[in-house]
Amino acid sequence: MSLLEKINTDLKVAMKAKHAEKLSALRAINLPEQMSDDELTAIIQSAINETGASSMKDMGKVMGIVNKKVAGKAEGKIIAQKVKSLLA
């Protein structure tokens, strides 16, 4: 093995170790578990019924209620897509 190959191998090992440490640290963070699609749909439908929403004009009202109820357990983009599809 040439010196260049040895250095390249050592760098790869070091990079893997560095990324493993970062991954371990990220896993240690206690993020809330993501809500299932069915749970999210039920909450959105409940908010639609609660507000009497019937069109896209009412999306803001529905989003406000849903965002409070899900509290970080679903991404805003996913919520908005689902609200749009249920109000369409």
BELJO-V724990 format. One record per helix or strand of 2 or more residues. SS is the DSSP state (helix for helix, strand for strand). FROM is the first residue (numbers start at 1). LEN is the number of residues. If there is no record, write none. Layout:
BEGIN
ss->{SS:SS}
from->{FROM:FROM}
len->{LEN:LEN}
END
This chain:
BEGIN
ss->{helix:helix:helix:helix}
from->{3:37:56:76}
len->{26:15:15:12}
END
